[in-house]
């Protein structure tokens, strides 16, 4: 029995759900209320953050590890870039920058009132450096590292979406037209719409 404890709007849970959906792993998804986390989930992962994947009692409680596990089960369109060591290294670097650096700027930008040390525009400008980098990568292909989606695209997309949605009018007028198109393709994709259904 494979169960995913998830929260629909959490970007970490989104990327885990997309990878599981893509790899066609049969999984029961339990939607978690962050105010009342189920004791079963806390027993599996005491840190109490989603996503948590339980596979016959074995537990994976990091979104990226869940994604990699899903791709080990089935990777029909080569999200893992298995014959491209340079692409794999770039994937790791991009995800690390997203998770360790961009996510901090995203939180400060989205919840600027909690961080009065700097104006909101400062936090946006810090995050924008990453958007600019991604837009440059998209000069070569429709996706970040290949002509098809790969692990990096799917791991980053929910966070770029969240950043864009803080002020959609601002994002729409930025020069990052390739990134805008990339994000829109994902938002309209069957993969994303299917994992966002209530």
RAWOZI-V11631 format. One record per helix or strand. SS is the DSSP state (a for helix, b for strand). FROM is the first residue (numbers start at 1). LEN is the number of residues. If there is no record, write none. Layout:
ss from len
SS FROM LEN
SS FROM LEN
//
This chain:
ss from len
b 2 5
a 11 12
b 28 4
b 33 1
b 36 1
a 39 6
b 52 4
b 58 3
a 63 11
a 85 26
a 112 3
a 120 18
a 151 16
a 168 5
a 177 12
a 190 6
//
